[in-house]
Amino acid sequence: MFHFGHKSVDVSLCDGVMTVATSENDILVSIEIRRMLKVNITCGNLTVYYVEKKKNKTLNMRTFSLEADFEDIQKLYRDLDSKLKGRPKSLLVLINPNAGKKKGIKVYKKIADSLFQLCGVKLDIIVTNRQNEPTEILKSYDLSKIDGIVTVGGDGLYCECMNGLVKRVQQDNKIQLDNHNADIVSSALPIGIIPAGSGDVIVQYLHGTRCARTAVLHILLGSHVDSNIVSVHAGRHLLSYSALVLGFGLFGNMMHDCEKFRWMGPSRYNIIPLGSMLKRREFNVEVEYNPLTQNEKPKTARLYGRQISLPNGFLSQRSKLQRKQRTKSSSDLQKESSVNEDHFVSRFGKRRRKDICSRFPCYYDERKIRENDASFWSKFPDGVYHPQMYIVRPRVSAN
Ligand SMILES: Nc1ncnc2c1ncn2[C@@H]1O[C@H](COP(=O)(O)OP(=O)(O)OP(=O)(O)O)[C@@H](O)[C@H]1O
């Protein structure tokens, strides 16, 4: 017999839900096991830490305690503990102290650290000193000893870690990075993001809120969504990996220009794009991609049905866009192998390669992408804001 406060209660674990009810069948507590963070036991007392979702999409940690004799408590503890699978036990935490308003370390110490400690997560915390350091760390880091990577910073830090991790996984699997026909091998290791950056777009898409505590709780629950990764090649070289959105044209220019004014902090995104817009000009663009057929099933990646998504008006007369579907005939493969370094550049008109910019990497499942598409595209109404902006979300695959 268990005791909840002054009441005698029955505890049942059924269909992934723990229910605490009185003998008159009044349910006092009902918690999904997937929302439990941790179970603690002290002589005769069992405490459950769990997560509650509020209406504004933030998560809050709650606890409740039960009392019983030693054997009953031990049995319940073992039953619950065995069901708490997939919670991370060991994490690599990368903090960018210069992200956003330079509050990365503060956010980590104030919000994340105590929650990680409470859940007994083993941590390897690295405060980065410069750009590219996360990539270098991931080149040689022993990934077998961690259950995930956590970034404390903005979208850029996540992007860099995602690139570093995906490259490492390809290299470990002997996939040639520069081979644009190779299937990307999924990474089993998730990347969690604790927002402390300028825009934190990814986190807002994923969690519906920019709340850092919510992000930490999602990480501790082991929640994850599938990631969409695309490789971007220039001729025979890998430029970068990206996910969700690749932008070029005015969008690329704006992001590129913003990078030069990083010292301005988040406000650069409000000011610099105005200058980029004034400098804008039209150019021809040709998008080439591998069409996805229903029968096509790569061994290493999951396909999400849609391969390319273009904003409304993408095919407008004004854009002078040629859109071409590429089939893998032998003549095409021959052509591909003869493309030179400037292949990618020339396809996008007379722009220099540095103008091609991929931003907003994200991990999503297809349902979320569809739900969020409209809101994302609506920020860039065609013909009003920047009529020559083309965004390509090419082949979606990974995890
Ligand atoms: N200590 C550091 N100093 C400067 N740059 C760093 C440092 N650590 C990491 N970086 C790099 O800075 C870039 C931007 O980082 P981050 O996204 O965290 O900041 P941000 O201000 O939100 O920028 P963005 O708006 O690009 O997302 C990333 O490429 C990241 O790897």
The ligand as a Gaussian input file, in Angstrom:
#p B3LYP/6-31G(d) Opt

LIG

0 1
 N       33.955000      32.194000     -28.894000
 C       33.534000      32.451000     -30.115000
 N       33.771000      33.641000     -30.687000
 C       33.305000      33.929000     -31.905000
 N       32.575000      33.074000     -32.676000
 C       32.319000      31.872000     -32.161000
 C       32.758000      31.510000     -30.869000
 N       32.330000      30.273000     -30.611000
 C       31.660000      29.858000     -31.717000
 N       31.646000      30.823000     -32.646000
 C       31.001000      30.766000     -33.974000
 O       30.163000      31.908000     -34.190000
 C       29.133000      31.565000     -35.125000
 C       27.765000      32.105000     -34.666000
 O       27.452000      31.547000     -33.445000
 P       25.997000      31.603000     -32.793000
 O       24.982000      31.118000     -33.734000
 O       26.113000      30.875000     -31.496000
 O       25.776000      33.141000     -32.506000
 P       24.658000      34.142000     -32.981000
 O       25.012000      35.479000     -32.449000
 O       23.307000      33.657000     -32.642000
 O       24.843000      34.119000     -34.523000
 P       23.798000      33.746000     -35.669000
 O       22.919000      34.907000     -35.793000
 O       24.717000      33.527000     -36.838000
 O       23.086000      32.510000     -35.274000
 C       29.168000      30.060000     -35.241000
 O       29.764000      29.696000     -36.448000
 C       30.031000      29.640000     -34.079000
 O       30.702000      28.436000     -34.279000

